[in-house]
């Protein structure tokens, strides 16, 4: 397993991190020419994985054999993120039977897909974290971090917001495995990428969890069973697409986040 120590924002905004990922990819391909190489990342590291694959697709270069991404951050344009959020809230509003003209509010009984929400007891930690994720504090924080990474570039560039990549580029991607919590802010990124990959013929999996939080896998003590299930799902995916007939596999992992805490 290779972990890429790429440069971080705000000291090193785009394209520094992507340049480092591309250099690491070129080095791995040169050092391990006979190996099947898969990549993985979480949150902002997931963004870097998809940006790397988009860059390789645009250049017509070979792709990794597979990619696993945990709640990847795939849309960094604040305007488009807010437009999507408002569309979702209005969809929830219609599903609840509220007049569309009323102020939009967050609903809890149904999802935007019309599925009944399971009433599962949550601990105070999960309730607190989910409350932060649903708040303006999270949205403004995400906007700040995105701006520091984007710098003077255009946030709608697919190398910054891979969700905006063209169908022609997406269909060149390898099989992808996505995971996210149903109610976290980045669920929409994973869901949209999953459906876009499916539409262009890229094998794609989306594993959705409930009553956790963004990148809950880093908290295996609190979410023991779900974290184990998450890792088992990734292992199963890699066994199918990466480790098949691979006597000496190599993985490159893009760690999160883009900005140091």
C-alpha positions as CSV (number, residue, x, y, z in Angstrom):
1,X,0.0,0.0,0.0
2,X,1.4,3.4,-1.0
3,X,0.1,6.6,0.7
4,X,0.7,9.8,-1.3
5,X,2.1,12.6,0.8
6,X,0.7,15.3,-1.4
7,X,0.9,19.0,-0.8
8,X,-2.1,20.6,1.1
9,X,-4.1,23.8,1.0
10,X,-4.1,26.6,1.9
11,X,-0.3,26.8,1.6
12,X,-0.4,24.9,-1.6
13,X,-3.7,25.4,-3.5
14,X,-4.8,23.7,-6.7
15,X,-3.2,22.2,-8.8
16,X,-0.4,21.3,-6.3
17,X,-2.2,18.2,-4.8
18,X,-3.3,16.9,-8.2
19,X,0.2,17.4,-9.6
20,X,1.6,15.4,-6.8
21,X,-1.0,12.6,-7.3
22,X,-0.2,12.6,-11.0
23,X,3.6,12.4,-10.3
24,X,3.0,9.5,-7.8
25,X,0.8,7.7,-10.3
26,X,3.5,8.0,-13.0
27,X,6.2,6.8,-10.6
28,X,4.1,3.8,-9.5
29,X,3.4,2.8,-13.2
30,X,7.1,3.0,-13.9
31,X,8.2,1.1,-10.7
32,X,5.5,-1.5,-10.9
33,X,4.7,-1.9,-14.6
34,X,3.3,-5.4,-14.2
35,X,1.1,-4.7,-11.3
36,X,-2.6,-3.9,-11.2
37,X,-2.9,-0.6,-9.3
38,X,-6.1,0.5,-7.5
39,X,-6.6,3.8,-5.8
40,X,-8.7,4.9,-2.8
41,X,-9.5,8.0,-0.8
42,X,-12.0,9.6,1.6
43,X,-13.6,13.0,1.5
44,X,-11.2,15.4,-0.1
45,X,-8.9,12.5,-0.9
46,X,-11.8,11.0,-2.8
47,X,-11.9,14.2,-4.8
48,X,-8.2,13.8,-5.6
49,X,-8.9,10.2,-6.8
50,X,-11.6,11.3,-9.2
51,X,-9.6,14.3,-10.3
52,X,-6.6,12.0,-11.1
53,X,-8.8,9.6,-13.1
54,X,-10.4,12.6,-15.0
55,X,-6.9,13.9,-15.8
56,X,-5.8,10.5,-17.0
57,X,-9.0,10.2,-19.1
58,X,-8.5,13.6,-20.7
59,X,-4.9,12.6,-21.6
60,X,-5.8,9.2,-22.9
61,X,-3.6,7.5,-20.4
62,X,-4.1,4.1,-18.7
63,X,-6.4,4.2,-15.6
64,X,-6.2,2.4,-12.3
65,X,-8.0,-0.9,-12.4
66,X,-10.5,0.2,-9.7
67,X,-11.3,3.1,-7.3
68,X,-12.9,3.1,-3.8
69,X,-14.0,6.4,-2.4
70,X,-15.6,7.1,1.0
71,X,-17.9,10.1,0.8
72,X,-15.8,11.8,-1.8
73,X,-16.1,15.6,-2.2
74,X,-16.9,15.9,-5.9
75,X,-18.5,19.3,-6.3
76,X,-16.5,22.3,-5.0
77,X,-18.6,25.1,-6.6
78,X,-20.6,26.8,-3.8
79,X,-23.2,28.1,-6.2
80,X,-24.0,24.7,-7.7
81,X,-23.9,23.1,-4.2
82,X,-26.5,25.5,-2.9
83,X,-28.7,25.2,-6.0
84,X,-28.7,21.4,-5.5
85,X,-29.5,21.7,-1.8
86,X,-32.5,23.9,-2.5
87,X,-33.7,21.5,-5.2
88,X,-33.5,18.6,-2.7
89,X,-35.3,20.6,0.0
90,X,-38.1,21.5,-2.4
91,X,-38.4,17.9,-3.4
92,X,-38.8,16.9,0.2
93,X,-41.3,19.6,0.6
94,X,-43.4,18.3,-2.2
95,X,-43.2,14.7,-0.8
96,X,-44.5,16.1,2.5
97,X,-47.4,17.7,0.7
98,X,-46.4,21.3,1.7
99,X,-47.3,24.2,-0.5
100,X,-44.2,25.0,-2.6
101,X,-44.5,28.7,-1.8
102,X,-43.9,28.1,1.9
103,X,-40.3,28.6,3.3
104,X,-38.2,25.6,2.6
105,X,-37.3,23.6,5.7
106,X,-35.5,20.4,6.4
107,X,-37.8,17.4,6.7
108,X,-37.1,14.2,8.6
109,X,-39.8,11.7,7.8
110,X,-38.9,11.0,4.2
111,X,-35.8,11.3,2.0
112,X,-35.7,13.0,-1.4
113,X,-36.3,9.6,-2.9
114,X,-39.6,9.2,-1.1
115,X,-38.3,6.4,1.1
116,X,-39.6,6.3,4.7
117,X,-36.9,7.2,7.2
118,X,-36.2,4.4,9.7
119,X,-36.7,5.6,13.3
120,X,-33.5,4.4,14.8
121,X,-32.3,5.6,18.2
122,X,-29.3,7.8,18.0
123,X,-26.7,8.5,20.7
124,X,-26.0,12.1,21.7
125,X,-22.7,12.0,19.7
126,X,-24.4,11.1,16.4
127,X,-27.2,13.6,17.0
128,X,-24.7,16.3,17.7
129,X,-22.5,15.6,14.6
130,X,-25.6,15.3,12.3
131,X,-26.9,18.6,13.7
132,X,-23.6,20.2,12.7
133,X,-23.7,18.6,9.3
134,X,-27.1,20.0,8.7
135,X,-26.2,23.5,9.8
136,X,-25.0,26.6,8.1
137,X,-21.8,26.2,10.1
138,X,-20.9,23.1,8.0
139,X,-21.9,24.8,4.7
140,X,-19.9,27.9,5.4
141,X,-16.9,25.9,6.6
142,X,-17.1,23.8,3.4
143,X,-17.2,26.9,1.3
144,X,-14.1,28.3,3.1
145,X,-12.1,25.1,2.7
146,X,-13.1,24.8,-1.0
147,X,-12.1,28.4,-1.7
148,X,-8.7,27.8,-0.1
149,X,-8.1,24.8,-2.3
150,X,-9.5,26.2,-5.5
151,X,-7.5,29.5,-5.2
152,X,-7.7,31.5,-8.4
153,X,-8.9,28.5,-10.5
154,X,-12.5,27.9,-11.7
155,X,-14.4,25.7,-9.3
156,X,-16.4,24.3,-12.1
157,X,-13.3,22.8,-13.7
158,X,-13.8,18.9,-13.7
159,X,-10.4,18.6,-12.2
160,X,-11.7,20.5,-9.2
161,X,-15.3,19.3,-9.3
162,X,-15.2,15.8,-11.0
163,X,-18.9,15.6,-10.8
164,X,-19.0,18.0,-13.7
165,X,-16.8,15.9,-16.0
166,X,-18.3,15.1,-19.4
167,X,-19.8,11.7,-20.2
168,X,-17.0,11.1,-22.6
169,X,-14.4,11.4,-19.8
170,X,-16.5,9.5,-17.3
171,X,-17.0,6.4,-19.5
172,X,-13.2,6.0,-19.5
173,X,-13.1,5.5,-15.7
174,X,-12.5,2.1,-14.1
175,X,-15.0,0.4,-11.8
176,X,-15.8,2.6,-8.7
177,X,-17.1,1.8,-5.2
178,X,-18.7,4.6,-3.3
179,X,-19.8,4.9,0.3
180,X,-21.6,7.6,2.3
181,X,-24.1,8.2,5.1
182,X,-27.6,8.7,3.9
183,X,-28.0,12.1,5.6
184,X,-24.5,13.6,5.3
185,X,-23.9,16.6,3.1
186,X,-21.7,14.7,0.6
187,X,-24.3,11.9,0.1
188,X,-25.5,13.8,-3.0
189,X,-22.0,13.8,-4.5
190,X,-21.7,10.0,-4.2
191,X,-25.3,9.4,-5.4
192,X,-24.9,11.6,-8.5
193,X,-21.5,10.1,-9.4
194,X,-22.9,6.6,-9.0
195,X,-25.8,7.3,-11.3
196,X,-23.6,9.1,-13.9
197,X,-21.2,6.2,-13.9
198,X,-24.0,3.7,-14.4
199,X,-25.5,5.7,-17.3
200,X,-22.2,5.7,-19.2
201,X,-21.5,2.0,-18.6
202,X,-18.9,2.2,-15.8
203,X,-19.4,-0.5,-13.2
204,X,-20.3,1.3,-10.0
205,X,-21.4,0.4,-6.5
206,X,-22.9,2.7,-3.9
207,X,-23.0,1.6,-0.2
208,X,-25.3,3.8,1.9
209,X,-25.2,3.8,5.7
210,X,-27.6,5.3,8.2
211,X,-27.2,7.1,11.6
212,X,-23.5,7.6,11.3
213,X,-21.6,10.7,10.1
214,X,-19.2,11.9,7.4
215,X,-16.3,9.3,7.2
216,X,-17.6,7.4,10.2
217,X,-15.0,4.7,9.4
218,X,-12.4,6.6,11.3
219,X,-14.5,5.9,14.5
220,X,-14.7,2.1,14.6
221,X,-15.2,2.0,18.4
222,X,-18.6,3.8,18.1
223,X,-19.6,2.3,14.8
224,X,-17.9,-1.1,15.1
225,X,-20.3,-3.2,13.0
226,X,-20.8,-0.6,10.3
227,X,-17.1,0.1,10.0
228,X,-16.4,-3.6,9.7
229,X,-19.2,-3.9,7.1
230,X,-17.6,-0.9,5.2
231,X,-14.2,-2.5,5.1
232,X,-15.7,-5.8,4.1
233,X,-17.5,-4.2,1.2
234,X,-14.4,-2.5,0.0
235,X,-12.5,-5.8,0.2
236,X,-15.2,-7.6,-1.8
237,X,-15.1,-4.9,-4.4
238,X,-11.3,-5.0,-4.7
239,X,-11.3,-8.8,-4.9
240,X,-13.6,-8.6,-7.9
241,X,-11.8,-5.8,-9.8
242,X,-8.3,-5.5,-8.4
243,X,-7.0,-8.7,-6.9
244,X,-8.3,-11.0,-9.6
245,X,-5.4,-12.9,-11.1
246,X,-3.0,-10.4,-9.4
247,X,-0.2,-12.2,-7.6
248,X,1.5,-9.0,-6.4
249,X,-1.1,-6.2,-6.1
250,X,-0.2,-2.6,-5.3
251,X,-2.6,0.1,-4.0
252,X,-2.1,3.8,-3.9
253,X,-4.2,5.7,-1.2
254,X,-5.0,9.4,-1.4
255,X,-5.5,10.4,2.2
256,X,-7.8,13.1,3.4
257,X,-8.1,16.0,3.9
258,X,-6.9,18.7,1.5
259,X,-6.3,21.1,4.4
260,X,-4.5,20.3,7.6
261,X,-6.6,20.6,10.7
